[in-house]
């Protein structure tokens, strides 16, 4: 039994170094491909946000909500609520926003200076985009 254990050979250090270098290069290539968006399914995400809300004091009062899609695919807006009340903005919904672009939604709203308004936009994939803004005054 002792002779069997003595005759076993280990992996050479050169072979271990080659394997470690290959694993490191493979990992670096995967990280680079992920960062550049070359891996399908990882970066194909719609990422919409309420970029700005402008309270317009013309007649009638209205708000302009700028929705920006920072993602890599299109996003479709299906509804708009302001303080839990549904609004029909211009342009009409559903509205599709291309990747890396933005759209303005105009909603007729009689707003009061100093009041806080909650904006909720829902997308076709179930995402809720929420923002709060205080009306100027």
C-alpha positions in Angstrom: 0.0 0.0 0.0 2.8 2.4 0.8 4.3 1.8 -2.6 1.1 2.8 -4.4 1.0 6.2 -2.5 4.7 6.8 -3.3 4.3 6.2 -7.0 1.4 8.7 -7.5 2.4 11.8 -9.3 1.0 15.3 -8.7 0.0 17.9 -11.3 3.1 19.9 -12.3 3.2 23.6 -11.2 3.5 24.6 -14.9 0.2 22.9 -15.8 -1.5 24.6 -12.8 -0.2 28.0 -13.9 -1.5 27.4 -17.4 -5.0 26.4 -16.1 -5.1 29.5 -13.8 -4.2 31.8 -16.6 -6.8 30.3 -18.9 -9.5 30.7 -16.2 -8.5 34.3 -15.6 -8.6 35.1 -19.3 -12.0 33.4 -19.7 -13.4 35.4 -16.8 -12.0 38.7 -18.2 -13.6 38.0 -21.6 -17.0 37.2 -20.0 -16.9 40.5 -18.0 -15.9 42.5 -21.0 -18.7 41.0 -23.1 -21.2 41.6 -20.3 -20.1 45.3 -20.0 -20.3 45.9 -23.7 -23.8 44.3 -23.9 -22.7 41.4 -26.1 -24.3 38.8 -24.0 -28.0 38.3 -25.0 -30.5 38.6 -22.2 -28.4 40.4 -19.7 -28.7 44.0 -20.9 -32.0 43.8 -22.9 -34.0 45.6 -20.2 -36.3 48.5 -20.3 -35.4 51.0 -17.6 -37.8 53.9 -17.6 -37.8 56.7 -15.1 -39.7 60.0 -14.5 -36.9 62.4 -15.5 -38.7 65.7 -14.8 -42.1 67.1 -13.9 -42.9 70.7 -14.9 -45.9 72.5 -13.5 -47.2 74.8 -16.2 -49.2 77.9 -15.1 -51.0 78.6 -18.3 -54.7 78.4 -18.8 -55.6 75.7 -18.1 -53.0 74.5 -15.6 -51.2 71.3 -16.7 -48.2 69.3 -15.9 -45.6 68.0 -18.3 -44.0 64.7 -17.2 -40.8 63.7 -19.0 -40.3 59.9 -19.0 -36.9 58.7 -20.0 -36.0 55.2 -21.1 -32.4 54.5 -20.1 -32.6 50.8 -21.0 -31.7 48.8 -24.1 -35.2 47.9 -25.3 -38.5 49.8 -25.9 -40.9 50.4 -23.0 -44.6 50.9 -23.4 -46.5 53.2 -20.9 -50.0 52.0 -20.3 -51.3 54.3 -17.5 -50.7 57.5 -15.6 -52.0 58.3 -12.2 -51.6 61.6 -10.3 -52.5 61.3 -6.6 -54.3 58.0 -7.3 -56.5 59.5 -10.0 -56.2 58.2 -13.5 -55.3 60.8 -16.2 -55.4 60.6 -20.0 -52.3 62.4 -21.2 -51.3 63.8 -24.5 -50.0 61.9 -26.5 -52.6 59.1 -25.8 -51.7 55.9 -24.1 -50.4 53.3 -24.7 -47.2 55.1 -25.7 -44.0 53.3 -26.7 -40.7 54.9 -25.9 -37.6 53.7 -27.8 -34.4 52.7 -26.0 -32.3 55.7 -24.8 -34.9 58.3 -25.6 -37.6 60.2 -23.8 -41.2 61.4 -24.2 -43.2 64.2 -22.7 -46.7 63.4 -21.3 -49.0 66.5 -20.8 -51.8 66.1 -18.4 -54.5 68.7 -17.6 -54.3 69.2 -13.8 -55.5 72.0 -11.7 -52.6 72.1 -9.3 -52.2 74.2 -6.1 -48.9 75.9 -5.3 -47.0 74.2 -2.4 -49.0 70.9 -2.6 -47.2 67.6 -3.1 -48.2 65.5 -6.1 -47.5 61.8 -6.5 -47.0 60.5 -10.1 -47.3 56.8 -10.9 -46.7 55.5 -14.4 -47.2 51.9 -15.2 -45.7 50.0 -18.1 -46.8 47.0 -20.1 -44.3 44.7 -18.3 -45.7 45.6 -14.9 -43.1 48.1 -13.9 -44.4 51.0 -11.7 -42.5 54.3 -12.0 -43.1 56.6 -9.0 -42.1 60.2 -8.4 -43.2 63.0 -6.0 -43.0 66.6 -6.7 -44.1 69.8 -4.9 -45.9 72.4 -7.1 -44.0 75.7 -7.2 -45.4 78.7 -5.6 
